[in-house]
């Protein structure tokens, strides 16, 4: 979904009728890609498993070097290095804090279009914020959002209380 939004396509059931060439091209590329993947991976499976035996002290610098080369190759600016380092540190800190990084990645991808639609709805309502709670669907989505934010906190509190009771 994020990749389609990055390409400027609106995912959904109408995508098959409005962008048939893109959809069928995507399906064909997946089919061809899977065939090529099977042809390449079956003979190389033994060699690829040996990559796991490489010590992290050797593997991590190789991966880091390839990411810097790939980042620089996209736009040839040093600014992208700083962005890579900042997001790398953010991802590292998130993994240490056991926070999943996939919601942040999705937010970066779809955040811009979400903001544009929010502004559009706000303009249509002439600045009235009640437009976001007028329909039952909006209310349900807001409740689900609040629950999804509060639930992990409540879960941690309950687990701490259970540990305290056991001690």
C-alpha positions in Angstrom: 0.0 0.0 0.0 2.8 2.4 0.9 4.6 1.7 -2.4 1.4 2.4 -4.4 1.0 5.7 -2.5 4.6 6.6 -3.2 3.9 6.2 -6.9 0.9 8.4 -6.7 -1.7 5.6 -7.1 -4.7 5.3 -4.8 -5.0 1.7 -3.6 -8.4 0.1 -3.4 -10.8 -1.8 -5.6 -10.9 0.9 -8.2 -7.2 0.5 -8.9 -8.0 -2.6 -11.0 -10.3 -0.5 -13.2 -8.4 2.8 -13.4 -4.8 1.5 -13.6 -5.1 -1.8 -15.3 -1.7 -1.7 -17.0 0.0 -0.9 -13.6 -1.8 -3.7 -11.8 -1.2 -6.4 -14.4 2.4 -5.2 -14.8 2.8 -5.6 -11.1 1.3 -9.1 -11.1 3.4 -10.1 -14.1 6.6 -8.8 -12.5 5.8 -10.8 -9.3 5.2 -13.9 -11.3 8.5 -13.5 -13.3 10.4 -12.5 -10.2 9.3 -15.6 -8.3 10.4 -17.9 -11.2 13.8 -16.2 -11.4 14.1 -16.3 -7.6 13.5 -20.0 -7.6 16.0 -20.6 -10.4 18.7 -18.6 -8.6 18.1 -19.5 -5.0 17.8 -23.3 -5.3 21.4 -23.8 -6.5 22.7 -21.0 -4.3 20.9 -22.0 -1.1 24.0 -23.7 0.4 26.2 -20.6 -0.3 23.6 -18.2 1.0 23.4 -20.2 4.3 27.1 -19.8 4.8 26.6 -16.0 4.9 25.1 -16.6 8.4 28.4 -18.0 9.5 30.2 -14.7 8.9 31.0 -13.1 12.2 29.0 -9.9 12.9 32.3 -8.0 13.3 32.8 -8.5 9.6 29.2 -8.6 8.3 28.0 -5.3 9.9 30.7 -3.1 8.4 30.0 -4.6 5.0 26.3 -3.9 5.3 26.9 -0.4 6.6 29.3 0.3 3.7 26.7 -0.9 1.2 24.0 1.2 2.7 26.2 4.3 2.5 27.1 3.6 -1.1 23.4 3.0 -2.0 22.3 6.2 -0.2 24.9 8.3 -2.0 24.2 6.7 -5.4 20.5 7.8 -5.2 21.1 11.6 -5.3 24.9 12.2 -4.8 24.5 14.4 -1.8 26.1 14.3 1.7 22.8 15.4 3.2 21.4 11.9 2.6 24.2 10.5 4.8 23.0 12.5 7.7 19.4 11.4 7.2 20.6 7.8 7.0 22.5 8.2 10.3 19.6 9.9 12.1 17.1 7.3 11.0 19.6 4.5 11.7 20.0 5.8 15.2 16.3 6.2 15.6 15.7 2.6 14.5 18.4 1.3 16.8 16.9 3.2 19.8 13.5 1.9 18.8 14.7 -1.7 18.7 16.4 -1.3 22.1 13.2 0.1 23.5 11.2 -2.7 21.8 9.2 -0.3 19.7 8.3 -1.6 16.3 9.7 0.5 13.5 7.2 -0.5 10.8 4.5 2.0 11.9 7.1 4.8 11.7 8.1 3.7 8.2 4.4 3.6 7.1 3.9 7.0 8.7 6.7 8.5 6.7 5.2 7.0 3.5 1.6 8.0 3.9 1.9 11.0 6.3 2.1 13.5 3.5 -1.1 12.4 1.8 -2.9 12.1 5.2 -2.0 15.7 6.0 -3.3 16.9 2.6 -6.6 15.1 3.1 -6.9 16.5 6.7 -6.4 20.0 5.4 -8.9 19.4 2.6 -11.5 18.2 5.1 -10.8 21.1 7.4 -11.3 23.6 4.6 -14.5 22.0 3.4 -15.9 22.3 7.0 -14.9 25.9 7.2 -12.6 25.2 10.2 -15.2 23.2 12.2 -13.4 20.2 13.8 -16.8 18.4 14.4 -16.5 17.1 10.8 -14.2 14.5 12.2 -16.8 13.1 14.6 -20.0 13.5 12.6 -20.2 10.0 11.2 -20.2 6.7 13.1 -17.3 5.5 11.0 -15.2 8.5 12.2 -16.1 7.9 15.8 -15.3 4.2 15.6 -11.9 4.9 14.0 -11.1 7.6 16.6 -12.0 5.1 19.4 -9.8 2.4 17.8 -7.0 4.9 17.6 -7.3 5.9 21.2 -7.5 2.2 22.3 -4.5 1.2 20.2 -2.5 4.0 21.9 -3.7 3.3 25.5 -3.7 -0.5 25.4 0.1 -1.1 25.5 0.3 1.3 28.5 -2.5 -0.5 30.3 -0.9 -3.8 29.5 2.4 -2.8 31.0 0.7 -1.5 34.2 -1.2 -4.8 34.6 2.0 -6.8 34.1 3.8 -4.7 36.7 0.9 -5.2 39.2 1.0 -9.0 38.6 4.8 -9.1 39.2 4.3 -7.0 42.4 1.6 -9.4 43.6 3.8 -12.4 43.0 6.6 -10.9 45.1 
